[in-house]
Amino acid sequence: MQSINKVMLITEITERKLTKAEYKKRESLKDKYDKTDMKKNFIKQYGQREGEQAYFATITKQAKKEA
């Protein structure tokens, strides 16, 4: 039986820049949620690296929606 090499293709996702209003909203949400256990819960659920990425993705998405 032949050995099959699996290749994972990694593609780069290009996102638009945040507007000033979205950036300010993201920073205020970050300050708000840093006072809670939200970040710790993400890290506990997803691990250190993925948890932080999910945390920042969540607050960025919320900032885009609310700004």
C-alpha positions in Angstrom: 0.0 0.0 0.0 1.4 3.4 -1.0 1.9 6.1 1.5 -0.1 9.2 0.8 1.3 12.5 1.8 -1.4 14.8 3.0 -0.8 18.5 2.2 -2.7 21.2 3.9 -3.0 24.3 1.9 -3.0 27.4 4.0 -4.6 30.4 2.4 -4.3 33.9 3.6 -7.5 35.8 4.3 -7.5 39.5 3.6 -9.7 41.6 5.8 -10.6 45.2 5.5 -9.1 47.7 7.9 -11.2 48.8 10.9 -12.6 52.3 10.8 -11.8 54.7 13.6 -15.2 54.2 15.1 -14.8 50.4 15.0 -11.3 50.5 16.4 -12.5 52.7 19.3 -15.5 50.4 19.9 -13.2 47.3 19.9 -10.9 48.9 22.4 -13.8 49.8 24.7 -15.2 46.2 24.4 -11.7 44.8 25.1 -11.5 46.9 28.3 -15.0 45.9 29.3 -14.4 42.2 28.7 -10.9 42.1 30.2 -12.7 42.8 33.6 -14.7 39.7 33.2 -13.7 36.0 32.8 -14.6 36.0 29.1 -10.9 35.7 27.8 -10.1 33.1 30.4 -13.1 31.1 29.4 -12.1 31.2 25.7 -8.6 30.1 26.6 -9.9 27.3 28.8 -12.2 26.1 26.0 -9.9 26.4 23.0 -6.4 26.5 24.4 -4.0 29.4 24.8 -3.4 30.4 21.1 -6.8 29.6 19.7 -8.5 31.0 22.7 -6.9 34.4 22.3 -7.6 34.4 18.6 -11.3 33.5 19.2 -11.6 36.1 21.9 -10.2 38.9 19.7 -12.2 37.8 16.7 -15.4 37.8 18.8 -14.9 41.4 20.1 -13.8 42.6 16.7 -16.9 41.2 15.1 -19.1 42.7 17.8 -17.3 46.1 17.3 -18.0 46.0 13.6 -21.6 45.2 14.2 -22.2 47.9 16.9 -20.1 50.8 15.4 
